[in-house]
Amino acid sequence: MLITVAGVKKEVKDDLTVAQLVIDEKVETPQYVTVTINDEFVESRDFKNTVLKDGDTVEFLYFMGGGQ
Amino acid sequence: MISMKSEDYKAILEHARKELPNEACGLIAGKLDGDNKIIKKVYFLTNIDHSNEHFSLDAKEQLAAIKDMRSNELVPLGNWHSHPESPSRPSDEDKRLAYDSKASYLILSLMDNENPVLNSFKIEGNNAEKENLVIW
């Protein structure tokens, strides 16, 4: 199936989970990453159970913060 | 080297002063020219911590900014935030939460409000290196 990851179209296997996509995409510091599918935020606890569908658009948002 | 138009610097300064006493924050995007970064657009995001000591970017606004960058053929270059009461250098928390060694981290100090200081840093682990920031 075809999905879009961070603006790039990719052919991936069917039944791919968000958790596996995070691994496949070699996401750095996954504990600080928020994922959206078609602009809907996915809770990190749901990564393993969330299966991507053909045509989905996925974004990885890295937590950005700090303090003085 | 990283470069920024003076009007973008002034916009950051104005926004950060408006957000006092809290920290202000946002994203920077632009173009890469070899090792040089050229800031083309500054994004002003909500500090969801609403704190004078911490900042966290609003994730929904971050998503909108990323899409805007893509539609304008810009690349994410890093982020910026203000230090209302401390110098323009990464704090321990800034370093701990800096996940991207390729990003530029701009820090605007307003501890002397009349003499603001903006510096840009590359951060890798516990090491922060100041990079040459040109405002033109």
Backbone of each chain as ProteinMPNN parsed JSONL, in Angstrom:
{"seq_chain_A": "MLITVAGVKKEVKDDLTVAQLVIDEKVETPQYVTVTINDEFVESRDFKNTVLKDGDTVEFLYFMGGGQ", "coords_chain_A": {"N_chain_A": [[0.843, -1.2, 0.0], [0.257, 2.359, -0.335], [1.565, 5.052, 1.395], [1.951, 8.344, 2.86], [4.739, 9.748, 4.261], [5.935, 12.167, 6.286], [5.685, 13.932, 4.15], [6.646, 12.485, 2.03], [5.952, 10.073, -0.391], [5.468, 6.61, 0.145], [5.92, 3.149, -0.435], [4.63, 0.639, 1.435], [4.357, -2.302, 3.538], [1.255, -4.097, 3.89], [-0.924, -3.775, 6.733], [0.817, -2.466, 8.404], [1.996, -1.227, 11.459], [1.905, 1.765, 13.492], [3.89, 1.71, 15.404], [5.773, -0.008, 14.217], [6.383, 1.451, 11.966], [7.665, 3.655, 13.088], [10.003, 2.424, 13.895], [10.977, 1.469, 11.41], [11.423, 3.859, 10.094], [13.539, 4.785, 11.421], [13.353, 6.606, 13.55], [14.659, 9.092, 15.558], [15.152, 9.317, 19.061], [12.495, 8.216, 19.928], [10.849, 8.422, 22.109], [10.245, 11.038, 22.353], [8.581, 11.672, 20.343], [5.683, 12.635, 18.615], [2.941, 11.361, 16.838], [1.033, 11.917, 13.934], [-1.827, 10.934, 12.104], [-3.297, 11.581, 9.177], [-3.753, 14.15, 10.15], [-4.757, 13.635, 12.66], [-3.997, 13.16, 16.035], [-2.041, 10.564, 17.431], [-1.96, 8.681, 20.293], [0.935, 7.731, 22.151], [0.736, 5.346, 23.505], [-0.915, 3.953, 21.895], [0.445, 3.25, 19.637], [1.295, 0.63, 18.983], [-1.046, -0.663, 18.406], [-2.227, 0.644, 16.373], [-3.066, 0.496, 13.109], [-1.904, 1.229, 9.932], [-3.482, 2.624, 6.993], [-4.06, 2.286, 3.465], [-3.148, 5.153, 1.665], [-2.927, 6.829, 3.834], [-1.685, 9.717, 5.573], [1.173, 10.48, 7.248], [2.74, 12.113, 9.934], [5.688, 12.928, 11.755], [6.184, 14.433, 14.754], [8.489, 16.123, 16.575], [9.038, 16.465, 19.995], [9.526, 19.657, 21.276], [11.162, 21.582, 23.533], [12.221, 23.244, 26.556], [14.132, 25.082, 28.952], [14.951, 27.924, 30.973]], "CA_chain_A": [[0.0, 0.0, 0.0], [0.999, 3.614, -0.468], [1.273, 6.064, 2.409], [2.842, 9.502, 2.794], [5.421, 9.944, 5.538], [6.666, 13.441, 6.289], [5.621, 14.541, 2.827], [7.221, 11.606, 1.005], [5.131, 8.878, -0.637], [6.241, 5.388, 0.348], [5.231, 1.862, -0.544], [4.896, -0.134, 2.655], [3.576, -3.543, 3.608], [-0.07, -3.988, 4.499], [-1.023, -4.024, 8.182], [1.936, -1.837, 9.117], [1.567, -0.442, 12.628], [2.666, 2.995, 13.739], [5.098, 1.328, 16.149], [6.758, -0.553, 13.28], [6.817, 2.556, 11.093], [8.644, 4.44, 13.857], [11.259, 1.66, 13.816], [11.432, 1.443, 10.013], [11.874, 5.202, 9.701], [14.709, 5.098, 12.265], [13.052, 7.843, 14.264], [15.53, 9.323, 16.702], [14.47, 9.629, 20.326], [11.055, 7.996, 19.736], [10.078, 8.795, 23.302], [9.885, 12.446, 22.237], [7.893, 11.859, 19.067], [4.232, 12.546, 18.498], [2.595, 10.948, 15.48], [-0.311, 12.216, 13.449], [-2.292, 10.255, 10.887], [-4.337, 12.423, 8.564], [-3.925, 15.279, 11.075], [-5.258, 13.193, 13.968], [-2.896, 12.754, 16.898], [-2.1, 9.187, 17.94], [-1.276, 8.557, 21.588], [2.058, 6.787, 22.051], [0.314, 4.03, 24.001], [-1.69, 3.294, 20.833], [1.295, 3.012, 18.46], [1.361, -0.798, 18.63], [-2.357, -1.158, 17.973], [-2.764, 1.467, 15.295], [-2.65, -0.046, 11.807], [-2.034, 2.227, 8.869], [-4.293, 2.234, 5.832], [-3.617, 2.829, 2.182], [-3.494, 6.558, 1.473], [-2.731, 7.623, 5.055], [-0.595, 10.691, 5.632], [1.75, 10.397, 8.592], [3.768, 13.094, 10.291], [6.366, 12.768, 13.035], [6.445, 15.727, 15.386], [9.424, 15.951, 17.674], [8.804, 17.384, 21.102], [10.513, 20.716, 21.424], [10.962, 22.333, 24.76], [13.438, 23.548, 27.291], [13.905, 25.983, 30.076], [16.106, 28.793, 31.19]], "C_chain_A": [[0.872, 1.242, 0.0], [0.576, 4.574, 0.649], [2.239, 7.234, 2.206], [3.417, 9.745, 4.186], [6.267, 11.207, 5.448], [6.774, 14.024, 4.877], [6.138, 13.674, 1.694], [6.341, 10.364, 0.846], [6.002, 7.629, -0.535], [5.346, 4.177, 0.179], [5.611, 1.058, 0.694], [4.014, -1.383, 2.658], [2.215, -3.268, 4.249], [0.031, -4.288, 6.002], [0.159, -3.448, 8.966], [1.391, -1.026, 10.291], [2.417, 0.823, 12.734], [3.968, 2.652, 14.457], [6.183, 0.807, 15.205], [7.269, 0.543, 12.345], [7.868, 3.419, 11.799], [10.007, 3.744, 13.803], [11.829, 1.73, 12.393], [12.016, 2.788, 9.581], [13.075, 5.669, 10.513], [14.527, 6.448, 12.974], [13.964, 7.957, 15.486], [14.678, 9.688, 17.914], [12.946, 9.458, 20.215], [10.212, 8.374, 20.944], [9.628, 10.258, 23.254], [9.099, 12.731, 20.955], [6.383, 11.698, 19.207], [3.931, 12.207, 17.041], [1.185, 11.432, 15.15], [-0.578, 11.372, 12.206], [-3.46, 11.069, 10.362], [-4.77, 13.534, 9.523], [-4.533, 14.899, 12.423], [-4.084, 12.692, 14.805], [-3.126, 11.337, 17.433], [-1.323, 9.146, 19.257], [-0.181, 7.507, 21.479], [1.658, 5.394, 22.548], [-0.469, 3.243, 22.94], [-0.849, 2.943, 19.602], [1.228, 1.544, 18.0], [0.051, -1.293, 18.025], [-2.945, -0.373, 16.803], [-2.189, 0.996, 13.959], [-2.915, 1.01, 10.731], [-2.835, 1.683, 7.697], [-3.725, 2.878, 4.572], [-4.075, 4.29, 2.059], [-3.297, 7.435, 2.7], [-1.552, 8.593, 4.893], [-0.113, 10.772, 7.076], [2.786, 11.502, 8.772], [4.379, 12.698, 11.631], [6.664, 14.159, 13.572], [7.339, 15.497, 16.595], [9.121, 16.967, 18.767], [9.919, 18.42, 21.141], [10.186, 21.522, 22.661], [12.287, 22.587, 25.431], [13.102, 24.463, 28.448], [15.136, 26.784, 30.365], [16.854, 28.405, 32.459]], "O_chain_A": [[2.066, 1.184, 0.295], [-0.607, 4.867, 0.822], [3.219, 7.122, 1.471], [2.682, 9.923, 5.157], [7.192, 11.299, 4.641], [7.819, 14.538, 4.477], [6.08, 14.07, 0.53], [6.024, 9.688, 1.825], [7.119, 7.588, -1.052], [4.184, 4.172, 0.586], [6.793, 0.831, 0.956], [3.061, -1.497, 1.888], [2.053, -2.337, 5.038], [0.953, -4.964, 6.459], [0.456, -3.903, 10.071], [0.452, -0.245, 10.141], [3.493, 0.927, 12.146], [5.018, 3.223, 14.163], [7.36, 1.131, 15.361], [8.444, 0.558, 11.978], [8.839, 3.857, 11.182], [11.04, 4.401, 13.68], [13.011, 2.015, 12.201], [12.972, 2.848, 8.808], [13.571, 6.781, 10.333], [15.419, 7.296, 12.989], [14.033, 7.057, 16.323], [13.614, 10.295, 17.784], [12.195, 10.419, 20.383], [9.011, 8.618, 20.822], [8.749, 10.671, 24.01], [8.968, 13.881, 20.537], [5.887, 10.758, 19.829], [4.587, 12.707, 16.128], [0.274, 11.365, 15.976], [0.306, 11.131, 11.384], [-4.483, 11.221, 11.031], [-5.955, 13.82, 9.69], [-4.795, 15.777, 13.244], [-3.274, 11.893, 14.334], [-4.232, 10.967, 17.826], [-0.157, 9.538, 19.31], [-0.35, 6.502, 20.789], [2.178, 4.386, 22.069], [-0.663, 2.034, 23.065], [-1.374, 2.4, 18.63], [1.122, 1.254, 16.808], [0.043, -2.23, 17.227], [-4.027, -0.692, 16.309], [-0.985, 1.087, 13.716], [-3.997, 1.59, 10.646], [-2.87, 0.48, 7.436], [-3.01, 3.878, 4.625], [-5.235, 4.615, 2.316], [-3.477, 8.651, 2.627], [-0.58, 8.324, 4.187], [-0.873, 11.084, 7.993], [3.592, 11.781, 7.884], [3.691, 12.201, 12.522], [7.324, 14.962, 12.911], [6.982, 14.766, 17.519], [8.968, 18.16, 18.507], [11.101, 18.088, 21.051], [9.092, 22.065, 22.812], [13.342, 22.193, 24.933], [11.949, 24.595, 28.859], [16.248, 26.369, 30.038], [17.858, 29.031, 32.8]]}, "seq_chain_B": "MISMKSEDYKAILEHARKELPNEACGLIAGKLDGDNKIIKKVYFLTNIDHSNEHFSLDAKEQLAAIKDMRSNELVPLGNWHSHPESPSRPSDEDKRLAYDSKASYLILSLMDNENPVLNSFKIEGNNAEKENLVIW", "coords_chain_B": {"N_chain_B": [[27.427, 28.739, 9.313], [24.598, 30.74, 10.129], [21.94, 32.64, 8.897], [19.831, 35.547, 9.161], [17.148, 37.721, 8.412], [16.98, 41.162, 9.37], [14.447, 42.091, 9.908], [13.093, 39.794, 10.637], [14.447, 39.168, 12.96], [13.692, 41.38, 14.506], [10.975, 40.9, 14.692], [10.911, 38.547, 16.217], [12.002, 39.546, 18.574], [10.087, 41.468, 19.297], [7.84, 39.838, 19.662], [8.738, 38.167, 21.741], [9.106, 40.009, 23.794], [6.5, 40.814, 24.143], [5.414, 38.529, 25.209], [6.469, 38.39, 27.718], [5.999, 37.982, 31.265], [6.701, 35.423, 30.511], [8.414, 32.696, 28.829], [8.97, 32.846, 25.346], [8.451, 31.202, 22.184], [9.253, 29.329, 19.178], [9.545, 28.301, 15.724], [12.076, 27.919, 13.18], [12.59, 28.219, 9.707], [13.868, 27.515, 6.426], [16.327, 27.699, 3.895], [18.968, 25.51, 2.789], [22.361, 26.033, 2.131], [24.914, 24.518, 1.203], [26.941, 24.272, 3.974], [25.722, 26.35, 5.124], [22.956, 27.968, 6.667], [19.976, 29.486, 5.792], [17.684, 31.529, 7.085], [14.366, 31.784, 6.259], [11.824, 32.026, 7.111], [10.088, 32.716, 10.085], [8.418, 31.196, 12.753], [5.855, 31.716, 15.082], [5.003, 30.257, 17.944], [2.735, 28.901, 20.388], [3.684, 28.861, 23.759], [3.046, 26.258, 25.562], [3.506, 25.766, 28.186], [3.305, 28.144, 29.459], [5.128, 29.636, 31.056], [7.777, 31.245, 32.903], [10.078, 29.914, 33.039], [10.159, 27.625, 31.558], [9.596, 26.047, 28.356], [7.334, 24.613, 25.98], [6.556, 23.578, 22.788], [3.444, 24.063, 21.109], [1.842, 21.273, 19.905], [-0.1, 21.03, 17.856], [0.112, 23.467, 16.541], [2.689, 23.203, 15.74], [2.493, 21.144, 13.88], [0.975, 22.465, 11.929], [2.825, 24.4, 11.184], [4.897, 22.844, 10.105], [3.608, 21.81, 7.865], [3.158, 24.17, 6.494], [5.789, 24.949, 5.964], [6.533, 22.924, 4.218], [4.79, 23.377, 2.082], [5.771, 25.755, 1.207], [8.192, 25.071, 0.286], [10.296, 25.036, 2.095], [12.796, 24.122, 4.506], [12.856, 22.623, 7.761], [14.792, 24.321, 10.157], [15.363, 24.58, 12.8], [14.732, 25.681, 16.159], [13.509, 28.439, 18.187], [13.765, 30.231, 21.264], [12.961, 32.263, 24.131], [14.835, 33.598, 26.879], [13.746, 34.943, 29.612], [14.98, 35.786, 31.964], [17.606, 35.012, 32.083], [20.945, 34.338, 30.753], [21.862, 34.242, 27.194], [22.27, 31.334, 26.518], [22.359, 27.76, 26.247], [20.411, 26.081, 28.639], [20.689, 23.46, 31.133], [18.376, 21.977, 30.852], [17.583, 22.744, 28.3], [19.616, 21.522, 26.826], [19.208, 18.853, 27.435], [16.803, 18.354, 26.202], [17.293, 18.745, 23.583], [17.127, 17.146, 20.807], [18.093, 16.961, 18.271], [20.978, 17.015, 16.598], [21.641, 18.351, 14.324], [20.098, 20.561, 14.163], [19.505, 24.101, 14.602], [19.581, 26.045, 17.492], [18.127, 28.751, 18.621], [18.542, 31.281, 20.983], [17.145, 33.832, 22.76], [18.068, 36.267, 24.911], [16.513, 38.165, 27.389], [17.237, 39.246, 29.703], [18.466, 41.634, 30.216], [16.487, 43.885, 29.272], [16.698, 46.091, 27.629], [18.929, 45.631, 26.229], [18.941, 43.238, 24.388], [20.047, 39.875, 23.685], [20.851, 37.701, 21.14], [21.676, 34.448, 20.337], [22.884, 31.646, 18.453], [22.923, 28.117, 18.62], [24.473, 24.916, 18.225], [23.641, 21.776, 19.403], [24.759, 18.925, 20.965], [24.306, 16.137, 22.731], [25.62, 16.818, 25.835], [26.998, 18.947, 25.032], [27.252, 22.222, 23.855], [27.59, 24.286, 21.111], [28.384, 27.454, 20.002], [27.133, 28.981, 17.11], [27.944, 30.805, 14.121], [26.02, 33.568, 13.811], [24.394, 35.571, 11.576], [22.858, 38.628, 11.173], [21.044, 40.422, 8.94]], "CA_chain_B": [[26.81, 30.047, 9.511], [23.146, 30.83, 9.971], [21.635, 34.057, 8.672], [18.451, 35.941, 9.398], [16.863, 39.12, 8.087], [16.788, 41.97, 10.576], [13.012, 42.196, 10.209], [12.712, 38.59, 11.368], [14.97, 39.336, 14.323], [12.842, 42.349, 15.218], [9.684, 40.258, 14.962], [11.137, 37.652, 17.361], [12.193, 40.393, 19.755], [8.798, 42.069, 19.648], [6.965, 38.775, 20.186], [9.263, 37.709, 23.04], [8.816, 41.045, 24.8], [5.053, 40.79, 24.37], [5.091, 37.337, 26.0], [7.008, 38.493, 29.083], [7.241, 37.419, 31.832], [6.905, 34.032, 30.117], [9.264, 32.394, 27.684], [8.325, 32.76, 24.035], [9.107, 30.145, 21.422], [8.788, 29.125, 17.816], [10.359, 27.502, 14.807], [12.698, 28.623, 12.064], [12.65, 27.403, 8.489], [14.534, 28.236, 5.346], [17.043, 26.957, 2.858], [20.343, 25.118, 3.077], [23.315, 26.333, 1.065], [26.1, 23.864, 1.752], [26.87, 24.244, 5.434], [25.053, 27.567, 5.594], [21.5, 27.958, 6.813], [19.389, 30.807, 5.539], [16.328, 31.553, 7.642], [13.43, 32.479, 5.376], [10.545, 32.244, 7.781], [10.052, 32.473, 11.525], [7.074, 30.841, 13.22], [5.607, 32.074, 16.477], [4.115, 29.23, 18.475], [2.328, 29.06, 21.789], [4.377, 28.126, 24.81], [1.925, 25.663, 26.31], [3.843, 25.769, 29.613], [2.982, 29.481, 29.988], [6.046, 29.722, 32.191], [8.969, 32.062, 32.692], [11.257, 29.059, 33.183], [10.094, 26.465, 30.66], [8.725, 26.167, 27.183], [7.023, 23.458, 25.143], [5.791, 24.023, 21.627], [2.117, 23.485, 20.893], [2.017, 20.269, 18.842], [-0.979, 21.314, 16.716], [0.716, 24.57, 15.807], [3.906, 22.652, 15.131], [2.049, 20.424, 12.682], [0.6, 23.469, 10.923], [4.061, 25.036, 10.706], [5.601, 21.88, 9.246], [2.899, 21.763, 6.578], [3.417, 25.437, 5.817], [7.167, 24.874, 5.444], [6.558, 22.028, 3.056], [4.089, 24.007, 0.961], [6.618, 26.852, 0.738], [9.473, 24.468, -0.094], [11.309, 25.378, 3.09], [13.147, 22.998, 5.373], [12.992, 23.018, 9.174], [16.189, 24.584, 10.508], [15.537, 24.519, 14.245], [13.727, 26.439, 16.897], [14.002, 29.58, 18.961], [12.983, 30.563, 22.455], [13.528, 33.369, 24.889], [15.171, 33.464, 28.296], [13.404, 36.249, 30.185], [15.767, 36.193, 33.135], [18.93, 34.373, 32.115], [21.729, 34.649, 29.552], [21.611, 33.551, 25.924], [23.045, 30.105, 26.402], [21.456, 26.642, 26.553], [20.372, 25.578, 30.012], [20.777, 21.999, 31.193], [17.132, 21.435, 30.296], [17.663, 22.946, 26.84], [20.508, 20.495, 26.266], [18.596, 17.527, 27.617], [15.669, 18.201, 25.302], [17.719, 19.029, 22.21], [17.307, 15.798, 20.265], [18.576, 16.989, 16.888], [22.303, 17.654, 16.571], [21.787, 19.16, 13.099], [19.241, 21.741, 14.274], [20.012, 25.307, 15.253], [18.754, 26.438, 18.641], [18.315, 30.182, 18.856], [18.108, 31.679, 22.325], [17.108, 35.281, 22.933], [18.058, 36.671, 26.318], [15.914, 39.472, 27.7], [17.53, 39.559, 31.109], [18.595, 43.092, 30.126], [15.473, 44.1, 28.232], [17.135, 47.14, 26.701], [20.071, 45.095, 25.467], [18.698, 41.813, 24.142], [21.145, 39.124, 23.059], [20.402, 36.498, 20.434], [22.732, 33.561, 19.866], [22.448, 30.365, 17.893], [23.764, 27.023, 19.098], [24.307, 23.503, 17.87], [23.702, 21.042, 20.668], [24.894, 17.471, 20.825], [24.5, 15.639, 24.093], [25.755, 17.895, 26.823], [27.856, 19.983, 24.469], [26.621, 23.264, 23.048], [28.584, 25.085, 20.398], [27.798, 28.651, 19.396], [27.406, 29.081, 15.672], [27.999, 32.179, 13.62], [24.706, 34.072, 13.441], [24.483, 36.849, 10.861], [21.571, 39.301, 11.009], [21.319, 41.398, 7.873]], "C_chain_B": [[25.296, 29.946, 9.345], [22.794, 32.311, 9.847], [20.133, 34.311, 8.782], [18.28, 37.4, 9.013], [16.596, 39.894, 9.373], [15.308, 42.097, 10.916], [12.507, 40.955, 10.943], [13.219, 38.652, 12.81], [14.072, 40.274, 15.123], [11.492, 41.737, 15.578], [9.799, 39.295, 16.147], [11.229, 38.47, 18.644], [10.862, 40.97, 20.23], [7.873, 41.024, 20.279], [7.432, 38.34, 21.575], [8.984, 38.74, 24.134], [7.331, 41.05, 25.152], [4.663, 39.635, 25.296], [5.638, 37.398, 27.427], [5.879, 38.554, 30.102], [7.542, 35.986, 31.385], [7.911, 33.891, 28.98], [8.403, 32.355, 26.425], [9.094, 31.735, 23.204], [8.536, 30.035, 20.01], [9.761, 28.301, 17.011], [11.003, 28.41, 13.77], [12.791, 27.657, 10.88], [13.333, 28.207, 7.399], [15.152, 27.319, 4.33], [18.43, 26.593, 3.355], [21.207, 25.439, 1.871], [24.661, 25.785, 1.52], [25.952, 23.752, 3.253], [26.106, 25.44, 5.995], [23.538, 27.376, 5.64], [20.985, 29.373, 6.62], [17.946, 30.781, 6.035], [15.439, 32.393, 6.724], [12.117, 32.795, 6.072], [10.663, 31.861, 9.251], [8.604, 32.206, 11.918], [6.971, 31.143, 14.718], [4.564, 31.107, 17.032], [3.795, 29.515, 19.938], [3.22, 28.237, 22.692], [3.301, 27.538, 25.719], [2.244, 25.533, 27.802], [3.453, 27.097, 30.267], [3.827, 29.769, 31.232], [7.198, 30.66, 31.854], [10.243, 31.224, 32.775], [11.281, 27.877, 32.211], [9.312, 26.821, 29.405], [8.518, 24.795, 26.559], [6.183, 23.974, 23.989], [4.441, 23.323, 21.573], [2.186, 22.544, 19.681], [1.125, 20.537, 17.624], [-0.419, 22.457, 15.872], [1.993, 24.119, 15.096], [3.567, 21.922, 13.837], [1.692, 21.41, 11.569], [1.838, 24.134, 10.334], [4.821, 24.118, 9.753], [4.937, 21.814, 7.863], [3.138, 23.042, 5.781], [4.824, 25.454, 5.211], [7.195, 24.061, 4.151], [5.905, 22.699, 1.845], [4.887, 25.178, 0.386], [8.022, 26.391, 0.35], [10.614, 24.935, 0.811], [11.615, 24.136, 3.921], [13.217, 23.491, 6.818], [14.469, 23.211, 9.512], [16.434, 24.495, 12.012], [14.429, 25.253, 14.954], [14.361, 27.616, 17.61], [13.154, 29.69, 20.222], [13.694, 31.664, 23.211], [13.853, 32.925, 26.314], [14.886, 34.812, 28.933], [14.382, 36.727, 31.254], [17.154, 35.574, 33.185], [19.651, 34.621, 30.787], [21.33, 33.813, 28.326], [22.572, 32.383, 25.786], [22.139, 28.938, 26.813], [21.551, 26.23, 28.019], [20.548, 24.06, 29.979], [19.53, 21.365, 30.588], [17.106, 21.601, 28.779], [18.498, 21.848, 26.196], [19.852, 19.119, 26.316], [17.498, 17.28, 26.586], [16.014, 18.544, 23.856], [18.071, 17.695, 21.545], [18.056, 15.801, 18.937], [19.902, 17.754, 16.809], [22.504, 18.518, 15.331], [20.997, 20.47, 13.196], [20.001, 22.923, 14.879], [19.025, 25.699, 16.349], [19.071, 27.895, 18.951], [17.755, 30.55, 20.222], [18.254, 33.194, 22.462], [17.052, 35.598, 24.42], [17.466, 38.061, 26.452], [16.204, 39.845, 29.149], [17.887, 41.042, 31.248], [17.7, 43.493, 28.956], [15.895, 45.139, 27.198], [18.301, 46.679, 25.824], [19.893, 43.598, 25.233], [19.881, 41.164, 23.432], [20.565, 37.868, 22.419], [21.622, 35.716, 19.965], [22.117, 32.292, 19.302], [23.447, 29.286, 18.306], [23.455, 25.73, 18.357], [24.498, 22.73, 19.175], [23.778, 19.545, 20.371], [25.228, 16.906, 22.197], [24.564, 16.806, 25.053], [26.606, 19.047, 26.305], [27.068, 20.951, 23.604], [27.703, 24.125, 22.421], [27.883, 26.263, 19.73], [28.122, 28.657, 17.916], [27.314, 30.531, 15.233], [26.613, 32.613, 13.123], [24.875, 35.447, 12.807], [23.075, 37.411, 10.699], [21.793, 40.434, 10.02], [20.046, 42.163, 7.485]], "O_chain_B": [[24.791, 29.172, 8.533], [23.296, 33.138, 10.609], [19.302, 33.437, 8.537], [19.164, 38.221, 9.259], [16.057, 39.353, 10.339], [14.951, 42.201, 12.09], [11.603, 41.047, 11.774], [12.53, 38.251, 13.748], [13.735, 39.996, 16.273], [10.934, 42.021, 16.638], [8.898, 39.228, 16.984], [10.621, 38.135, 19.661], [10.558, 40.956, 21.423], [7.215, 41.283, 21.286], [6.616, 38.164, 22.48], [8.663, 38.379, 25.266], [6.953, 41.261, 26.305], [3.71, 39.742, 26.067], [5.306, 36.549, 28.253], [4.851, 39.159, 29.799], [8.526, 35.396, 31.829], [8.212, 34.851, 28.27], [7.263, 31.891, 26.444], [10.254, 31.439, 23.492], [7.476, 30.581, 19.704], [10.68, 27.683, 17.55], [10.537, 29.52, 13.518], [13.035, 26.461, 11.038], [13.37, 29.436, 7.45], [14.58, 26.297, 3.952], [18.997, 27.263, 4.218], [20.835, 25.154, 0.733], [25.452, 26.493, 2.144], [24.967, 23.208, 3.752], [25.874, 25.527, 7.201], [22.937, 26.726, 4.785], [21.495, 30.327, 7.208], [17.097, 30.092, 5.47], [15.728, 33.559, 6.453], [11.391, 33.708, 5.678], [11.249, 30.839, 9.609], [7.687, 32.898, 11.475], [7.88, 30.858, 15.498], [3.398, 31.137, 16.641], [4.495, 30.266, 20.617], [3.481, 27.063, 22.428], [2.72, 28.242, 26.544], [1.357, 25.225, 28.598], [3.29, 27.168, 31.485], [3.31, 30.096, 32.3], [7.551, 30.847, 30.69], [11.347, 31.741, 32.605], [12.305, 27.21, 32.063], [8.497, 27.744, 29.385], [9.396, 23.934, 26.599], [5.22, 24.715, 24.187], [4.309, 22.156, 21.94], [2.542, 22.96, 18.579], [1.54, 20.301, 16.49], [-0.471, 22.417, 14.642], [2.323, 24.589, 14.007], [4.261, 22.061, 12.83], [2.062, 21.213, 10.412], [1.897, 24.399, 9.133], [5.325, 24.561, 8.721], [5.613, 21.769, 6.836], [3.299, 23.009, 4.56], [5.02, 25.915, 4.087], [7.791, 24.455, 3.149], [6.406, 22.6, 0.725], [4.707, 25.551, -0.773], [8.917, 27.202, 0.118], [11.731, 25.19, 0.36], [10.798, 23.222, 4.024], [13.59, 24.636, 7.071], [15.299, 22.36, 9.189], [17.575, 24.351, 12.451], [13.331, 25.426, 14.423], [15.582, 27.769, 17.635], [11.987, 29.297, 20.244], [14.864, 31.96, 22.969], [13.235, 32.014, 26.866], [15.693, 35.734, 28.812], [14.585, 37.929, 31.427], [17.81, 35.611, 34.226], [19.037, 35.061, 29.815], [20.584, 32.839, 28.415], [23.551, 32.439, 25.042], [21.245, 29.116, 27.64], [22.643, 26.056, 28.559], [20.552, 23.454, 28.908], [19.61, 20.348, 29.899], [16.66, 20.707, 28.058], [18.134, 21.31, 25.15], [19.932, 18.335, 25.371], [17.284, 16.149, 26.151], [15.129, 18.624, 23.005], [19.179, 17.185, 21.707], [18.592, 14.774, 18.52], [19.936, 18.978, 16.937], [23.43, 19.328, 15.284], [21.207, 21.382, 12.396], [21.003, 22.752, 15.573], [17.809, 25.685, 16.156], [20.137, 28.223, 19.472], [16.635, 30.176, 20.57], [19.34, 33.751, 22.301], [16.094, 35.237, 25.103], [17.845, 38.998, 25.749], [15.5, 40.661, 29.744], [17.633, 41.64, 32.294], [18.112, 43.443, 27.798], [15.496, 45.07, 26.035], [18.6, 47.29, 24.798], [20.612, 42.785, 25.813], [20.614, 41.812, 22.684], [19.881, 37.079, 23.071], [22.492, 36.255, 19.28], [20.991, 31.919, 19.63], [24.656, 29.516, 18.334], [22.328, 25.492, 17.923], [25.415, 23.011, 19.948], [22.967, 18.992, 19.629], [26.297, 17.166, 22.749], [23.683, 17.665, 25.08], [26.898, 19.997, 27.031], [26.31, 20.54, 22.726], [28.604, 24.622, 23.098], [26.914, 26.089, 18.991], [29.251, 28.373, 17.516], [26.69, 31.364, 15.89], [26.106, 32.084, 12.134], [25.424, 36.364, 13.416], [22.198, 36.744, 10.15], [22.636, 41.304, 10.241], [20.087, 43.024, 6.605]]}, "name": "protein", "num_of_chains": 2, "seq": "MLITVAGVKKEVKDDLTVAQLVIDEKVETPQYVTVTINDEFVESRDFKNTVLKDGDTVEFLYFMGGGQMISMKSEDYKAILEHARKELPNEACGLIAGKLDGDNKIIKKVYFLTNIDHSNEHFSLDAKEQLAAIKDMRSNELVPLGNWHSHPESPSRPSDEDKRLAYDSKASYLILSLMDNENPVLNSFKIEGNNAEKENLVIW"}
